[in-house]
Amino acid sequence: MATLLLVAGCASYKPAPAAPSALPNQYSVSGKVAVNAAGKGYNARFSWSHHNQQDRVDISNPLGQVVARLEMMPDGARFFDTDGRLHLADDIESLSERELGWRLPAAGLRYWLLGLADPERAASWQEEDGARVLLQDGWRIQYPAASVGAPDKLSLKRNDLEVRIALYDWQLASQ
């Protein structure tokens, strides 16, 4: 019994792809993002932190300077631009479209970063050439075949928008 508890305590976090799962109460991750929106390319670094039902995403330039901040709460979204001006909206998707020129699928992304489907929305999983593919909200989210535990890469595609994300420095709190 003690050995079983010890092994379970040392196990790494591995999201279950097909089962609707709740988010951990708290996590943070850093990464790089490359966006191709209607033929225009954007690159940035980011730091994402999730605590309870709130998310904060700091977007940085290649020198590491924070140039924008997105905050998502159950009652709305906030965007702080390069000049520190505050922009508000009911949801992050419409706010990002207005301020960035493309819809950031952040409501789903808070789950997708962890290799999970948003349990509030219809989803299906597929295997393609050994890679796991999640289809949700009109998005095609692909995880590399080698992903074990929390993903280190994913790509999202929808219409004329493609987002590639590399993740590192995961900090996961137990549920």
N, C-alpha and C positions, 0 to 999 in steps of 0.2 A: 504494500500500500504506500509506504513512504517513497519507494523508488518511483512508483507511478506519479505521485504528487510532484516529486523532484523533476521528472522528465516533463510533465505538463507545465511546470513553472518555468522551465528553460526553453520551451518551444517558442519559435519565432511567430510573429503575427503573420497570418496568411488569410487574406479575405477569401470567402467562398463565392465563386463567380455566379453561380446560378441561384443561390438562395438570397431572398431579400434580407438584408442585414441593416441593422442600425449603425449609424456612424459612431465611432468612438467619441466620448465626451470631449476629448481634446486631442488635437494633433497639430503638427506643423511640418512643413516641408519647404525646401528651397528648390529652385530649378531654373531652367532656361526654356523660353518659348519662342517658336518661330511661327508667324502667322502669314498666310497667303490669302488675302481678301481681294477677290476680283482682280487678280493679277498684280496687286501691290503687296510688297513684302515688309514685314515688321519683325524685329528681333528684340528681345528684352530678357532680363533676369527678373525673377520674382521670388517673393517669400510669402507663403500662404499659411495663415494660422486659423485654426478652427477651435472655438471654445463654446460648448453648449450649442446654442442655435445661432451663434454669430461667427462670421468669417471676415478676415481682413487680408487683403492682398496688397503688398507693397511692390510696385513695379520700379525697377532700377535700370539705369543705363549701363553700358559696359564698364564704366569706372566704379560702379557700385553705389552711385548716388540715387536716392529715391526720387523719382520724377512724378509719381502718381500713387494714389492710394484708393482702393475700392473697399468699401465696407458693406456687408450684407447682414441685415437683421430681419427678424420675422415681420417687422412693420415697415420695411423699405430698404432703400439702398442709398449710399452716399459715395460720391466720387470727388476726391481732392486732386485738382490738376497741378501742373508744374508750378504755377504761381500760388498755390495754396488755396485757390478759390474752391468753395464748396458747391457741388451740384447734387440735387436730390431727385429721386424718382421712386415710384412704388416698387419697382423690381430692377435687378441688376441688368437683365437682358435689354430692356428699353433704355436704361441709362447708358450702358456701354455702346449701344448703337448710336445714340445721340452724341456721345462724347468721343468715341473712338472710331466710329464709322462702320462698326461690325458688332453683331450680337455675341457677346461672351456668354456661353451657356453655363454660367457659374452655379446655378441651382443644381444642375446635374453634375457638374464638374467636381463639386465637393465630394460626391460619391465616386465618380469615375477615377479621380486621382488615386483612390484606395483600391481600385479594381472591383468596385461594386456597382450594381445598378441602383438607381434611385427607386426605393421600394414604393413610392407614391405613384409611379408611372409605369405603363406597360413597357416590357422589355423582352428581348430574346437574345440568346447567346448562340454563337456558331464557332466551329473550328475551321480555320482556313490555313492550309499549309503549316499546321502545328501552332499557329497563332490563335489566341482567343479574340473573338470579335463580339462586341456588344452593339446591338441595334436599339436605340432609344431616342425618342423625341425627334426623329428625323436625322439623327446623328449616327455615324458609323465610327465606333471607338475600337481601335485595334491595339492589343497588347502583344508584345513579342513573345515568341514561344519560350524563351528562357526565363520569363518572369517567375520568380519565386518570392512569396511574401508580398509586401507592398511593392507596386510596380516601380521600375526605374525609368520606363519610357512608355509613352502612349501617343497615338495619333488620332485626331478627330477629323472627320470629313462630313461636309454638308453643303450641297449645292456648289456655290463658287467660293467656299471658305474651307481652308485646310489649316489645322493647327497641329504642330508637332511639339511635344513636351518631353523634356528630360528632367528627371527628378533625383534629388540627392539630399542628404542630411535629414532623413526622416526622424521625427520625434513622435512616437505613438504612446498615448496614455492607455492604460488598461481600462476596460469598460466597467 
